[in-house]
Each structure stands twice: as C-alpha cells, then as structure tokens.
Amino acid sequence: MGAVNKLEAQNILSRSISDPDFFLRNILGKDAWQKQIEIMESVRDNKRTSCRSCHGIGKTACAAWTILWFLYTHPDSVVVNLSPTWRQTEQLIWREIRSAHAQTKYPLGGTLLNTRLDLGPTWYAIGVSADKPENVQGYHAKSGHILFVYDEASGIDQDIFDASQGSLASEGSRLLLIGNPTQTSGEFYESFRSPLYHTIHISAFDTPNFTDPDTTHFRPYLITPDWVEDKRKAWGEDSPLWDSRVLGDFPRSSDDTLISLVDIEKAQLRFSEPLDATKPIRLGVDVARFGSDSTIITKSQGLHASVIKTITKMDTMVVSGEVVDASRSTGATHINVDVGGLGAGVVDRLTELKMPVLGINSSSSPIDKEAYINLRAELYCNLRDEFKAGTIAIDPHDKELEAELSSLKYKFTSAGKYQIESKEEIKKRSGGKSPDRADSLCLSRYAKVKPSFKFHWPQG
C-alpha cells in the first residue's frame, strides 16, 4: 500500500489508540476474534489484566499484537515481555512479533532485532529471560507508558512478578498475564482472586469454532471440536489436562495429584537442551501383563528421557528380543525391568543372556521404610522430585505420557506413608487406561541399585 500523508497518519494513530481492533484490522491486517479483542481492550482500560485460557485460542499471537499496538500507539513507551523459558520468548512470542511486523498494511518503521524492537532511544520493546528477577527491574518509560507481558504466566516464578512491581507505579503502566492455568499457586493463580486484576476466562466452548454455526467461518488455527472430542476420549473429563487445556480452568484435583502440570510442561521445554552423551544410558521396561496394556521401553540419559519402543500382544521371548535390540542400538548399560506379572520371565531370559538387567518389584519394601509404603511409592516420589528440581526432560510430543503423569494420584496411609494408586485403581478410574509409559519412565530413572557386574557392549 502506498505512503500516507501526515494528517492521515495522525488520524490512523488517534483511532488506533482508543480502538485496538481498528489497529489490528487496518494496520496489522489481522482478523481477531472477540476474546482476543477483549484482552487488548482490557489492557487499554485496566492497569492489570489476567487471562486464563484453554489450548489453541491464539493467545501468544494476541500477546504479540498487544505489544505492537501498545508500543506504536504510545510514544516513548516501553514494553517488556518474558515467558518461563528463553526459548518460549525468542521462538514463540517474538516470532509472532516479527511475523506481524513484516506483514503490516502500512510500514511501521523501527529497528527490529531478534527479541528487541527500537523506535527511539527511549521507545522500545524487549524480550528478556525469566531466570533472574533483576532482568525485569529498573524499567521506566519517559512517557509513563510501560507494559509488562508475561506469556504462559503459570510457569513464571513469584520473585519475577515481585521484581517488576516497582515499574508499575506510573499512571500509564500496564501488566498482562496470559496462559494456560496449570498451577494452583503463584501470582497467576492468585490474580483470579485479587481485586487488583481485571480477569478474563476462555474455554474451548467460547471459541468461534464452537459458537459460530456457520461452517464457512471455520478457523482451523483455533481449537477444534474434533480435537476436544479426541481429548475427551484420551483424558476423560476428570483429568487436570481437561481442566486446563479444554476448559481453561485451574486443575480441580491438584491436592492429591503427584506431579503438577506446570512441572511437566517445564520438563517438556527442557527436552530441547543438548543431550549429555557422557551420561550412562538406562532402559526402563514395563512389561505388559494382559489385554490392551503395552510393553514400553524408555531410554534415560542424563536429563533426557523418552519412549523408544512400544510393544503390544507379544510373548516374553519376543519382548526379551526387543529389549536386547533396544540395548544394543542405544548402548545401554543398565536395564531396569518390572518383575511383576510377565516381567519375571523377561528378567530370567535377559539374565541368561548375561545382559545388565535388574529386576524391580514395585510392591517390595522401599529403601526409606518410614516414608513410603512400598518401592513403587518411593520410585514415583523420587520421579516427582526430579520434575520439581528440574533434573528431567521429557518428549513434548508424547501426549500419552503427559496425560498419564498429570493424572497420577497419591495419598497417605494411617501411618503417614506415601502410597501411589495401583495400576488397577488407575485403570478403573480412567476407563481402562494403564499408566504403562509413566511406569516405564519411572523405571528408567531408577539408579540407586546397579547390576552386580560391569557391562560394556563390545566394540565393532
């Protein structure tokens, strides 16, 4: 589109300040839906806005558009953006910013870098890392117009929120929190109970693909009825994943859930970190007992853990051969196998083949007999601690594992010992779904007891 004269530019700017939707349609060329516009109008009208939403409603794109709208309609403004990880900041929201900036109907100007957009010495937007509170301290806008945008806000530590409070003193300051509600503590959770925040809730059933009967207006980039129905079958409506990803609600069952969704999501993000090839390789083998259960083989090396084989309806000799093949192909020096059910036969065969196998009976006594009712409880609590400490990384594409981990429940016995639901209890509660992948992961992380002999695959 051709250049506009100064008066036209002033008129466009004046209208855009009061009408974010006008800016979206006439400057960025975006067709936003109702809730996206509502988010931007709330930033216009309220000092603090917090939006919890389901999966797939365009929230990261909306956050990027909000950054561009605020920056270009408020001279000498400052915008600070962060997400739980640098990867999210750089590759998700700032990718959206770069894309929108490149596709505008009118050239916006400015110097756009990877995670910074400069319009002048005191007029800019910047993406920062969430690893240190000082990264969000000391920002002030010459005009008084400063905006903080926290994407996937459930995963951001409280000290980051606290550190930015000093920059919100000016009349024109704004704060936007947006994300999936995965954690029932912290600033994002508390914002929906605070009079300081204007809050917005978005369920899958609020989106145009559910509310607009005209199929010609279908938006394939938003959450779809087919996706929701798939997740209803996979997760069930009592799953914390259903609460967070479909309903846009904080998980209802968090009090007895072993591993929180936010810790699972952080572990998924860590999967992109480099693999440490110097670490030993352990395989966890959960052997199918009967029916529709699957034998799962998981590989763990350092931080990283992922399923490498899924075996269905095979006898113990075939399973043993698959484990041998997995061991050889990965160079594993530790093979941990659940000896319950058919696992004992697999352990016997691998022992006969002089493999570095360790049979683990999850119903046996734990190492810490005062804290856990059995070894299964101890193994799973150790796994939970890895998620909390950030010492594990799991495949973000393995949605079955995500669902199994987020649904694990625990309780205390009358003696105050941890007890994890049995496979039978989980299957009964989840409509027959067995936590095979979670059990295999748990076995692959077990490192306290090692084979009694040293094992090395022959070279060549």
Stockholm file with secondary structure:
# STOCKHOLM 1.0

chainA/1-460         MGAVNKLEAQNILSRSISDPDFFLRNILGKDAWQKQIEIMESVRDNKRTSCRSCHGIGKTACAAWTILWFLYTHPDSVVVNLSPTWRQTEQLIWREIRSAHAQTKYPLGGTLLNTRLDLGPTWYAIGVSADKPENVQGYHAKSGHILFVYDEASGIDQDIFDASQGSLASEGSRLLLIGNPTQTSGEFYESFRSPLYHTIHISAFDTPNFTDPDTTHFRPYLITPDWVEDKRKAWGEDSPLWDSRVLGDFPRSSDDTLISLVDIEKAQLRFSEPLDATKPIRLGVDVARFGSDSTIITKSQGLHASVIKTITKMDTMVVSGEVVDASRSTGATHINVDVGGLGAGVVDRLTELKMPVLGINSSSSPIDKEAYINLRAELYCNLRDEFKAGTIAIDPHDKELEAELSSLKYKFTSAGKYQIESKEEIKKRSGGKSPDRADSLCLSRYAKVKPSFKFHWPQG
#=GR chainA/1-460 SS CCCCCHHHHHHHHHHHHHCHHHHIIIIICCCCCHHHHHHHHHHHHCSEEEEEECSSSSHHHHHHHHHHHHHHHSTTCEEEEECSSHHHIIIIIHHHHHHHHHTCSSCCCSEECSSEEEEETTEEEEECCSSCGGGGSSCCCTTSCEEEEEETGGGSCHHHHHHHGGGGCSTTCEEEEEECCCCSSSHHHHHTTCTTCEEEEECGGGSHHHHCCCGGGCCTTSCCHHHHHHHHHHHCTTSHHIIIIIICCCCTTGGGBSSCHHHHHHHHHHTTSCCCTTSCEEEEEECCCSTTCEEEEEEEETTEEEEEEEEESCCHHHHHHHHHHHHHHHTCSEEEEECTTTHHHHHHHHHHTTCCEEEECTTSCCSSTTTBSSHHHHHHHHHHHHHHHTCCEECTTCHHHHHHHHHCBEEECTTSCEEECCHHHHHHHTTSCCCHHHHHHHHHTCCSSCCSSCCCCCCC
#=GC SS_cons         CCCCCHHHHHHHHHHHHHCHHHHIIIIICCCCCHHHHHHHHHHHHCSEEEEEECSSSSHHHHHHHHHHHHHHHSTTCEEEEECSSHHHIIIIIHHHHHHHHHTCSSCCCSEECSSEEEEETTEEEEECCSSCGGGGSSCCCTTSCEEEEEETGGGSCHHHHHHHGGGGCSTTCEEEEEECCCCSSSHHHHHTTCTTCEEEEECGGGSHHHHCCCGGGCCTTSCCHHHHHHHHHHHCTTSHHIIIIIICCCCTTGGGBSSCHHHHHHHHHHTTSCCCTTSCEEEEEECCCSTTCEEEEEEEETTEEEEEEEEESCCHHHHHHHHHHHHHHHTCSEEEEECTTTHHHHHHHHHHTTCCEEEECTTSCCSSTTTBSSHHHHHHHHHHHHHHHTCCEECTTCHHHHHHHHHCBEEECTTSCEEECCHHHHHHHTTSCCCHHHHHHHHHTCCSSCCSSCCCCCCC
//
